[in-house]
Amino acid sequence: MNDYQFKIVKITGEYEWHVHHETDKLFFVIEGEMIIDLRDGQVRISKDEMFIVPKGLEIKPSSEKECHIMLMEPREVNTGGTESK
């Protein structure tokens, strides 16, 4: 949509700490539960819930069990060297 893309992904385990300086990022949980660690706390997101990470906020997403999520982000956003499945 416009310059944004919607990605449906499966995550398991921990990802590296990272920050998106230029854009917000939206996480919507389709199935399961995920955790977004912040430097000053933690957010748990369950099925049918969403969380918007404001630009400039450092995060470390994780999931103890397989979790299906939808991400909404600009096309040019790179999540780093994390391998997709």
Residue frames as a rotation matrix with the C-alpha (Angstrom) as fourth column:
MET 1
0.591 0.807 0.000 0.00
0.807 -0.591 0.000 0.00
0.000 0.000 -1.000 0.00
ASN 2
0.950 -0.313 0.021 1.63
-0.306 -0.938 -0.161 3.22
0.070 0.146 -0.987 -1.16
ASP 3
0.111 -0.978 -0.175 5.23
-0.617 0.071 -0.784 2.89
0.779 0.195 -0.596 0.02
TYR 4
-0.181 -0.110 0.977 4.36
-0.934 0.331 -0.135 0.46
-0.309 -0.937 -0.162 2.82
GLN 5
-0.328 0.080 -0.941 4.38
-0.447 0.865 0.229 -3.30
0.832 0.496 -0.248 2.79
PHE 6
0.442 0.499 0.746 2.54
-0.893 0.329 0.308 -5.82
-0.092 -0.802 0.590 4.93
LYS 7
-0.415 -0.644 -0.642 4.56
-0.607 0.722 -0.332 -8.92
0.678 0.252 -0.691 5.81
ILE 8
0.794 0.546 0.268 3.16
-0.586 0.571 0.575 -12.09
0.160 -0.614 0.773 7.35
VAL 9
-0.152 -0.939 -0.308 5.99
-0.583 0.337 -0.739 -13.84
0.798 0.067 -0.599 9.18
LYS 10
0.853 0.235 -0.467 6.60
0.199 0.680 0.706 -16.64
0.483 -0.695 0.533 11.67
ILE 11
0.055 -0.865 0.499 9.01
-0.659 -0.407 -0.633 -15.92
0.750 -0.294 -0.592 14.49
THR 12
0.903 0.070 -0.423 10.59
0.267 0.682 0.681 -18.12
0.336 -0.728 0.598 17.15
GLY 13
0.128 -0.907 -0.401 13.40
0.988 0.151 -0.026 -17.27
0.084 -0.393 0.916 19.53
GLU 14
0.433 -0.078 -0.898 15.20
0.402 -0.875 0.270 -14.00
-0.807 -0.478 -0.347 20.09
TYR 15
0.620 -0.263 0.739 16.22
0.654 -0.347 -0.672 -11.35
0.433 0.900 -0.044 17.59
GLU 16
-0.411 -0.884 -0.224 18.98
0.887 -0.330 -0.324 -8.80
0.213 -0.331 0.919 18.04
TRP 17
0.125 0.339 -0.933 18.57
0.551 -0.805 -0.219 -5.36
-0.825 -0.486 -0.287 19.57
HIS 18
-0.619 -0.320 0.717 17.90
0.780 -0.357 0.513 -2.82
0.092 0.877 0.471 16.85
VAL 19
-0.160 0.537 -0.829 16.36
0.303 -0.772 -0.558 0.58
-0.939 -0.340 -0.039 16.17
HIS 20
-0.072 0.219 0.973 14.58
0.985 -0.138 0.104 2.14
0.157 0.966 -0.206 13.19
HIS 21
-0.648 -0.336 -0.683 15.51
0.538 -0.838 -0.098 5.82
-0.539 -0.431 0.724 13.19
GLU 22
-0.982 0.133 -0.133 13.30
-0.188 -0.695 0.694 6.92
0.000 0.707 0.707 10.28
THR 23
-0.332 0.904 -0.270 9.96
-0.518 0.065 0.853 5.16
0.788 0.423 0.446 10.80
ASP 24
-0.083 0.448 0.890 7.49
-0.917 0.317 -0.244 3.60
-0.391 -0.836 0.384 13.23
LYS 25
-0.780 -0.115 -0.615 6.90
-0.391 0.857 0.335 -0.16
0.488 0.502 -0.714 13.02
LEU 26
0.084 0.904 0.420 3.63
-0.996 0.068 0.052 -2.01
0.019 -0.423 0.906 13.62
PHE 27
-0.946 -0.259 -0.196 3.44
-0.241 0.964 -0.110 -5.57
0.218 -0.057 -0.974 14.99
PHE 28
0.072 0.982 0.173 0.05
-0.995 0.058 0.086 -7.39
0.075 -0.178 0.981 14.86
VAL 29
-0.810 -0.375 0.451 -0.11
-0.464 0.880 -0.100 -10.91
-0.360 -0.290 -0.887 16.35
ILE 30
-0.159 0.717 -0.679 -2.18
-0.832 0.274 0.483 -13.34
0.532 0.642 0.553 14.27
GLU 31
0.781 0.323 -0.534 -1.41
-0.041 0.881 0.472 -16.47
0.623 -0.346 0.701 16.32
GLY 32
0.119 -0.750 -0.651 0.60
0.824 0.441 -0.357 -17.01
0.555 -0.494 0.670 19.50
GLU 33
0.955 0.084 -0.284 2.33
0.248 -0.747 0.617 -14.46
-0.160 -0.660 -0.734 21.68
MET 34
0.215 -0.925 0.313 5.44
0.663 -0.097 -0.742 -12.33
0.717 0.367 0.593 21.25
ILE 35
0.569 -0.180 -0.802 7.55
0.670 -0.464 0.580 -10.19
-0.477 -0.867 -0.143 23.52
ILE 36
0.459 -0.507 0.729 9.15
0.390 -0.623 -0.679 -6.88
0.798 0.596 -0.088 22.64
ASP 37
0.240 -0.494 -0.836 11.94
0.942 -0.092 0.324 -6.02
-0.237 -0.865 0.443 25.06
LEU 38
0.728 -0.078 0.681 12.57
0.129 -0.960 -0.247 -2.33
0.674 0.268 -0.689 25.57
ARG 39
-0.357 -0.933 0.031 15.55
0.172 -0.098 -0.980 -0.89
0.918 -0.345 0.196 27.44
ASP 40
-0.811 0.074 0.580 13.19
-0.546 -0.450 -0.706 0.11
0.209 -0.890 0.405 30.27
GLY 41
-0.165 0.789 0.592 10.65
-0.675 0.347 -0.651 -2.72
-0.719 -0.507 0.476 30.23
GLN 42
-0.968 -0.072 0.238 8.81
0.083 0.808 0.583 -5.28
-0.235 0.584 -0.777 28.17
VAL 43
-0.207 0.931 -0.302 5.61
-0.923 -0.288 -0.255 -5.51
-0.325 0.226 0.919 26.12
ARG 44
-0.795 0.087 0.601 3.73
0.168 0.982 0.080 -8.80
-0.583 0.165 -0.795 25.62
ILE 45
-0.386 0.658 -0.647 1.46
-0.899 -0.425 0.104 -8.97
-0.206 0.622 0.755 22.60
SER 46
-0.546 0.297 0.783 -1.11
0.052 0.945 -0.323 -11.76
-0.836 -0.136 -0.532 22.25
LYS 47
-0.654 0.360 0.665 -3.39
0.755 0.359 0.549 -12.91
-0.041 0.861 -0.507 19.43
ASP 48
0.243 0.794 0.556 -5.43
0.860 -0.442 0.254 -10.07
0.448 0.417 -0.791 17.88
GLU 49
0.726 -0.097 -0.680 -3.35
0.372 -0.777 0.508 -7.40
-0.578 -0.623 -0.528 19.64
MET 50
0.503 -0.604 0.618 -0.95
0.645 -0.214 -0.734 -4.91
0.575 0.768 0.282 18.11
PHE 51
0.495 -0.455 -0.740 1.86
0.519 -0.529 0.672 -2.66
-0.697 -0.717 -0.026 19.20
ILE 52
0.830 -0.264 0.491 3.38
0.310 -0.514 -0.800 0.29
0.463 0.816 -0.345 17.38
VAL 53
0.216 -0.860 -0.463 7.06
0.889 -0.023 0.457 0.89
-0.404 -0.511 0.759 18.02
PRO 54
0.931 0.116 -0.347 7.82
0.015 -0.959 -0.282 4.59
-0.366 0.257 -0.894 17.68
LYS 55
0.639 -0.747 0.181 10.78
0.308 0.033 -0.951 5.48
0.705 0.664 0.251 15.49
GLY 56
0.026 -0.778 0.628 14.01
-0.539 -0.540 -0.646 5.80
0.842 -0.322 -0.433 17.43
LEU 57
0.475 0.199 0.857 13.04
-0.864 0.289 0.412 3.26
-0.166 -0.936 0.310 20.12
GLU 58
-0.540 -0.735 -0.409 15.49
-0.764 0.632 -0.126 0.36
0.352 0.245 -0.904 20.55
ILE 59
0.488 0.785 0.382 13.75
-0.855 0.518 0.028 -3.04
-0.176 -0.341 0.924 20.67
LYS 60
-0.800 -0.586 -0.127 14.49
-0.600 0.786 0.150 -6.76
0.012 0.197 -0.980 20.80
PRO 61
0.260 0.950 -0.174 11.54
-0.945 0.287 0.156 -8.90
0.198 0.124 0.972 19.59
SER 62
-0.876 -0.482 -0.016 11.23
-0.472 0.865 -0.171 -12.52
0.096 -0.142 -0.985 20.70
SER 63
0.323 0.944 -0.070 8.81
-0.884 0.327 0.335 -15.42
0.339 -0.046 0.940 20.99
GLU 64
-0.296 -0.415 0.860 9.14
-0.768 0.639 0.045 -18.50
-0.568 -0.647 -0.508 23.20
LYS 65
-0.182 0.327 0.927 6.98
0.448 0.867 -0.218 -20.56
-0.875 0.376 -0.304 20.81
GLU 66
-0.763 -0.084 0.640 6.21
0.643 -0.196 0.740 -20.09
0.063 0.977 0.204 17.12
CYS 67
-0.102 0.684 -0.722 4.25
0.347 -0.656 -0.670 -16.88
-0.932 -0.320 -0.170 16.65
HIS 68
-0.250 0.123 0.960 2.59
0.962 -0.083 0.261 -15.62
0.111 0.989 -0.098 13.45
ILE 69
-0.070 0.161 -0.984 2.65
0.441 -0.880 -0.176 -11.86
-0.895 -0.446 -0.010 13.04
MET 70
0.518 0.158 0.841 1.92
0.821 -0.370 -0.436 -9.16
0.242 0.916 -0.321 10.51
LEU 71
-0.302 -0.661 -0.686 4.41
0.659 -0.665 0.351 -6.33
-0.689 -0.346 0.637 10.17
MET 72
0.766 0.403 0.501 3.64
0.639 -0.563 -0.524 -3.03
0.071 0.722 -0.688 8.52
GLU 73
0.176 -0.798 -0.576 6.68
0.337 -0.501 0.797 -1.03
-0.925 -0.335 0.181 7.51
PRO 74
0.523 -0.063 -0.850 8.06
-0.687 -0.621 -0.376 1.06
-0.505 0.781 -0.368 4.66
ARG 75
0.982 -0.078 -0.172 9.44
-0.069 0.702 -0.709 -0.96
0.177 0.708 0.684 1.74
GLU 76
0.348 -0.937 0.006 13.03
-0.283 -0.112 -0.953 0.02
0.894 0.330 -0.304 2.37
VAL 77
0.463 -0.170 0.870 13.16
-0.886 -0.046 0.462 -1.13
-0.038 -0.984 -0.172 6.03
ASN 78
0.035 -0.552 -0.833 15.82
-0.273 0.796 -0.540 -3.78
0.961 0.246 -0.123 6.70
THR 79
0.893 0.356 0.275 15.54
-0.365 0.215 0.906 -5.93
0.263 -0.910 0.322 9.82
GLY 80
0.223 -0.905 0.362 19.26
-0.886 -0.034 0.462 -6.67
-0.406 -0.424 -0.809 9.79
GLY 81
-0.533 -0.595 -0.601 21.03
-0.791 0.604 0.103 -9.95
0.301 0.530 -0.792 9.26
THR 82
-0.361 0.468 0.807 18.22
-0.529 0.610 -0.590 -12.02
-0.768 -0.640 0.028 10.75
GLU 83
-0.987 -0.051 -0.154 17.43
-0.155 0.584 0.797 -15.01
0.049 0.810 -0.585 8.57
SER 84
-0.173 0.985 -0.017 13.81
-0.973 -0.174 -0.149 -15.42
-0.150 -0.010 0.989 7.46
LYS 85
-0.858 -0.008 0.514 11.99
-0.017 1.000 -0.013 -18.75
-0.514 -0.020 -0.858 7.49
